[in-house]
Amino acid sequence: MQILEDYINIHSQIKQLEKKMNEIKLNVAVLVEQQNGYVKVGEFYFTVQTKQTFSYSKEVSALELQLKNRKKLEEIKGIAKVKGFSTYPVLKKEEKKEVSNAPIAVRAFEIEEDFPY
């Protein structure tokens, strides 16, 4: 179907462009910083932002895990209410699985009645 082929082509182009953009991103940031943090190009302008990331204490990490688990439990028990849905296509490249012609070894074990487990 043409619409699916179009989607695949657009997806591929986006991935290629994102890769190219990521390759030049650092150079763009350096250039903008060299121009006092502001460069205007036509109707667009560039600035540079810095984003901090944090590593939290064991206590906070434990609380985050506890909250995550509680949320999942409420979903399972039906306490949490669905507030919306998102429907979107998922595109994955088919993985070719190698089929082995090697024989499968099967071993039979007798388990004694008093086997401890």
Buried (B, 14 or more C-beta within 10 A) or exposed (E): EEEEEEEEEEEEEEEEEEEEEEEEEEEEBEEBBEEEEEBEEEEEEBEBEEEEEEEEEEEEEEEEEEEEEEEEEEEEEEEEEEEEEEEEEEEEEEEEEEEEEEEEEEEEEEEEEEEEE
